[in-house]
Amino acid sequence: MHILFGERKVVEMLDKINSKKGMLAVFVIFLIPGIPKDLCTYAAGISEMHIKPFLILSLIGRSPGMMCSIAIGRQIMHGNYHSAIIIAVIVVILFLIGVIFRDKVFKAFDAAYDKLIGM
């Protein structure tokens, strides 16, 4: 990993993943479609994060983006451009709601972290 990504990037990612906010960071990285997830996945493998929380975060984080991408692609394929735009607008609105209520989201992740670590 150090050769592929560089020492600094690997150390930064490990510091983030090993912190209490690490689960939130991993979730957000998986939630945002289109960004590279390789470094995060590799770093999680050598971090202190347990496999079960990582798999849960990966599944939950990747699913919405995949479903929306599939739905938008299907609508475009069938010529339903209005439906594709509506789906995209809904996604943007949900994103904005998440940004506005981020403090509550952070608290929920802290509670989830404590619960998952207790597994």
N, C-alpha and C positions, 0 to 999 in steps of 0.2 A: 504494500500500500504506500509506503514511504517513497518508493521509487516512482510509482505511477502518479501520485497526487502531490508529492512534496511533503517534507517534514512538518512545515508550519500548518498546512491545511489539515493534515491528519490529527495533529495535536489539538488544534482548535475544535475540530469535530468531536474528538474524544472528550474534551472538557465539557462541551455542550451536552453530549449524550449522557455523561456520568453525573450531571447535575440533576437536581430535582425537576427542573424544567426540561430535562432531556426528552421525556416522553412527549411533551407538547411540541418540542422542536421536531422530533421524528414524525409525529402525526401531521404537523403542518407541511413538512417536506413531502410527505406522501399525498397529502390532500391537494396540493397545487399541481394540476396536470402540466406536463411539458417540461418540468425542470428535471435535471439529471439527479437520480436517486442513488447512483452507484456508490459514491463516497460515503453517504449516510448508511447504506446497507452494510458495506464492508466495515466501517467504523463500529457499527452496532455489534457486529460479530466479535470484535476484539474488546468491546467495552464491558462494563459491569452490568449492563442491561440483561435481564433474563429473557429467555427465548419466548416464553408465553406472552408477556406484555408486548414484545416486539411483533409477534405474529398477529396479535389482536389489533394493534395500531396499524400495521401494514394493511390488513384486510379492510378495516373500517375506513382508513384514510384513502386507500386507492379506489374503493368501490364507487363513491359518488362521481368522481371524475370520469371513470370508465363508463358508468351508466349514462352520464350526460353526453360524453363523446359519441357513444354508440347511438343514442337517441337523436342527436343532432345530425350525425352522418346518415342515419336511416331517413330522416325527414328530407334532407337535401337530395338523397338518392331518388326519392319518390317525388321530388319537385315541390315539396311542402315547405317552401322557404319561410313562410310566415310562422309556421310551427317551430322551425329551427330557431328563428329569431326570438320567439316567445320563450323557448327553453333557455336560450342564452341570457335573456333579460332576467329570468327567474334566478338563474345561477348568480348573476351579478348582484341582484337584490339580496340573496342569501349571504353572499360574501360581505356585503356592506353591513348587514345585520350582525354578522360575526365580528366585524371590526368594531362596531358601535358597542356591543356587549362583551368585548374581549375580557374585561375584568371578571365577569361571571364565568366565562369560559375557562380562564386561568384557574379560578377557584375550583371548578368542576374537575379540571385535570389534576390539580393537587390532591383532591379527594380520591380520584380514580387511581392515582399513583400509589397512595397509601393503601388502598384496597387491593390493588394488583400485587404489590410487593408482599402483602400479607398472605398471598396464595400459597 
